[in-house]
Amino acid sequence: MRYVSHLACPTCGATYPADRPMNLCPVDDRPVQVVLDLDRLQAERGPDRFWSPDRPNLWRFGGLLPLDWDDPSDRASIVTLGEGHTPCLPYDHPLARSLGCRLEIKDEGRPHSGGYGANPTLSFKDRGMAMTVAMARALGLTRLAVPTQGNAGDALAQYAVAAGIEVVVVMSPDTDRPVMGNVAALAKLYPQNVSLELVSGTIVDCAQRIREHYLPQGYFNVATFQEPGWRTEGKKTLGLEMAEPSGDRLTSRTWSLPDVIIYPTGGGTGVVGMAKAFDELEALGLVGPDRPKMVCVQSTATDPIVRAFQTGDLDITPLPPGRTIATGLNVARNVGHINVLKIVRESGGTALAISDEVIRATIRDEWQARRFGWSPEGAATLAALPMLADMGMVRAGDRVVLVNTASPEKYLPTIRELFDDPLSG
């Protein structure tokens, strides 16, 4: 952990040793984050020599991550399956053309040619779990447990097998069948590494099962925001990739942030991670103080952040979750939502809820018009674009990035009828 200084709670300010395997801050029961020694990083490597653009995975950001690939002792803990370094694809949409904005899709769900990486389980959850397993190995932890809506459990199981550690994945029997099948297959093939338990309800019920049954057995909880910032560090590479030099900016090594980021938000780790990435880039002198407007998109079935944003509350008020095809958005409460709300407000962004009916129509219409396969969560971000245009949140000349979090194939058969031919485009 070459450039890690310590752990800190951004809510109360308490600090802890860098190598402490902890969950929530004991002072206020809020998430902690990894704090890097950016002064030392800059002194030793210059403003951006932590960055290795020829490395085709998220470890390209070297010393700006808790484990630095360029440090042999750090690299010994890393197990990489090609995660990260996904493209921001230009997306030709009529509304974007009429607005005069530059619309891009951060496509996390499928491999792309051109020297990019590829998330092994076809989901952005691979970023957080690659970092989590690497950090667990660095600190000598060998038993991890995660409650999940689906994709995070799939990712953790894959990396557990690759790393040779033991994990328990607790998910609902309503989880999308391809995702559940992936985890079940790994549990069958590698029972020494992966265990799967199904618990009725949502991720909240699965989390309770973890707390009551598995933590007393010595498992370490790596639920969203419950681990010491590891999943946040993995997800922050989304923001670093949006900002890193590319195209005309590559020769001059000029870093640049989007104007608007539209992000499908369940727990919200990515929101916190990207905001942290942008703050660290500013501290290194690579970007200025302006931040992208952060737009959190949720489902109308389960919308705690949207409700809190609209009422001006600092934290969410949980209600029972609903049902949605965008299973990754079905998070009724999370201890980190307070930090997500703060980031959204400080960025000048907003929070919007999208119905399943609109999500389905978006998936179907975009496949028919452009042969682009959207996950339900990703489709919700595109569905929010007309609302944002009406609000004046998106303007001419803006660079707008939507995050397509996973392959639609992971949600079959739930959305199969929305495609008029196989997902081969």
VENPE-V498450 format. One record per run of one state. SS is the DSSP state (H for helix, E for strand, - for the rest). FROM is the first residue (numbers start at 1). LEN is the number of residues. Records with the same first field share a line. If there is no record, write none. Layout:
SS->FROM-LEN + FROM-LEN
//
This chain:
-->1-3 + 10-5 + 17-15 + 37-1 + 46-12 + 65-7 + 76-12 + 91-3 + 100-2 + 108-15 + 124-1 + 139-4 + 149-2 + 164-2 + 172-5 + 190-4 + 199-4 + 218-2 + 222-8 + 244-3 + 250-10 + 265-4 + 284-9 + 300-2 + 303-1 + 312-15 + 330-7 + 347-3 + 355-1 + 371-5 + 384-1 + 392-7 + 405-1 + 407-1 + 412-4 + 419-7
E->4-6 + 15-2 + 32-5 + 88-3 + 102-6 + 123-1 + 143-6 + 166-6 + 194-5 + 220-2 + 260-5 + 293-7 + 302-1 + 350-5 + 399-6 + 406-1
H->38-8 + 58-7 + 72-4 + 94-6 + 125-14 + 151-13 + 177-13 + 203-15 + 230-14 + 247-3 + 269-15 + 304-8 + 327-3 + 337-10 + 356-15 + 376-8 + 385-7 + 408-4 + 416-3
//
